[in-house]
Amino acid sequence: MLKSEVSRGARPKRSLVGRAEFPSTLEGQIEEICRDLAVQVKRMRQLQEQADELRATLHEWAGADSFARTD
């Protein structure tokens, strides 16, 4: 059997109508995931700001460029 035949047979065909209408339970789960992601992004921003502040303070204390950002 050819590889292309296997990969085509492995995926069931989905109708576009079924993809557009999610059950309310699934919609609720997606909304919860979106909220959780928003919280995580906010926390990551806060941590990045704290890291930047710490880096600046260390740079001032060291008086050198040894703590320059590399990203």
C-alpha positions as CSV (number, residue, x, y, z in Angstrom):
1,M,0.0,0.0,0.0
2,L,1.3,3.5,-0.9
3,K,1.9,6.0,1.8
4,S,-0.5,8.5,0.1
5,E,-3.2,5.8,0.2
6,V,-2.7,5.3,3.9
7,S,-2.8,9.0,4.9
8,R,-5.9,9.6,2.8
9,G,-7.7,6.7,4.4
10,A,-6.7,7.7,7.9
11,R,-8.8,10.9,8.0
12,P,-12.5,10.9,8.0
13,K,-14.2,13.5,5.8
14,R,-15.9,16.3,7.7
15,S,-18.8,18.3,6.5
16,L,-18.5,22.1,6.7
17,V,-21.9,22.3,8.3
18,G,-20.9,20.2,11.3
19,R,-17.8,22.3,11.9
20,A,-19.7,25.6,12.0
21,E,-22.1,24.4,14.8
22,F,-20.5,23.5,18.1
23,P,-22.5,22.1,21.0
24,S,-22.8,24.6,23.8
25,T,-20.6,22.4,26.0
26,L,-17.8,22.6,23.6
27,E,-18.2,26.3,23.1
28,G,-18.0,26.7,26.9
29,Q,-14.8,24.8,27.1
30,I,-13.3,26.8,24.2
31,E,-14.3,30.0,26.0
32,E,-12.7,28.8,29.3
33,I,-9.5,27.9,27.4
34,C,-9.4,31.4,25.9
35,R,-9.8,33.0,29.3
36,D,-7.1,30.8,30.7
37,L,-4.8,31.7,27.9
38,A,-5.5,35.4,28.4
39,V,-4.5,35.1,32.1
40,Q,-1.3,33.2,31.2
41,V,-0.4,35.8,28.6
42,K,-0.9,38.6,31.2
43,R,1.2,36.7,33.7
44,M,4.0,36.2,31.1
45,R,4.0,40.0,30.4
46,Q,4.3,40.7,34.1
47,L,7.2,38.2,34.5
48,Q,8.9,39.8,31.4
49,E,8.6,43.2,32.9
50,Q,10.0,42.0,36.2
51,A,12.9,40.3,34.4
52,D,13.6,43.5,32.5
53,E,13.6,45.5,35.7
54,L,15.9,43.1,37.4
55,R,18.2,43.1,34.4
56,A,18.4,46.9,34.4
57,T,19.1,46.9,38.2
58,L,21.9,44.3,37.8
59,H,23.3,46.3,34.9
60,E,23.4,49.5,37.0
61,W,25.1,47.6,39.9
62,A,27.6,45.9,37.7
63,G,28.3,49.0,35.6
64,A,29.0,46.8,32.6
65,D,27.3,45.4,29.5
66,S,27.5,41.9,30.8
67,F,23.8,41.7,31.4
68,A,22.6,42.9,28.0
69,R,19.5,41.1,26.6
70,T,20.2,38.4,24.1
71,D,16.7,38.0,22.7
